[in-house]
Amino acid sequence: MNARTLQAAINKAERFLDLARELQAHFHSGYFNGSKTSGATRRASMDLTRALADLRRPT
């Protein structure tokens, strides 16, 4: 772990949380599929997963 990977993980987490909160605000039914926001949230989740894996990788 170094400062760069830590900051990248923080940035990805903040992006994911912003999108997830936006998606949650538009929640009207039991499903979130099919919107731009849901797709962006899924992508942000995958990016966050990758950043967290990079954070755990020994340097």
BELWO-V939836 format. One record per residue. N is the residue number from 1. PSI is psi as a letter, one per 30 degrees, with the letter a starting at -180 (NA if undefined). OMEGA is omega in whole degrees, 0 to 359 (* if undefined). Layout:
n=[N N]
psi=[PSI PSI]
omega=[OMEGA OMEGA]
//
This chain:
n=[1 2 3 4 5 6 7 8 9 10 11 12 13 14 15 16 17 18 19 20 21 22 23 24 25 26 27 28 29 30 31 32 33 34 35 36 37 38 39 40 41 42 43 44 45 46 47 48 49 50 51 52 53 54 55 56 57 58 59]
psi=[k l e e e e e e e e e e e e e e e e e e e e e e f g j f a f k g k g l e e e e e e e e e e e e e e e e e e e e f k k NA]
omega=[174 185 182 181 177 179 178 179 178 180 180 179 179 178 179 181 178 180 180 178 177 178 180 179 180 183 179 180 183 185 180 188 169 180 176 182 180 177 179 179 177 179 179 177 178 178 178 178 179 180 178 176 177 180 181 182 179 181 *]
//
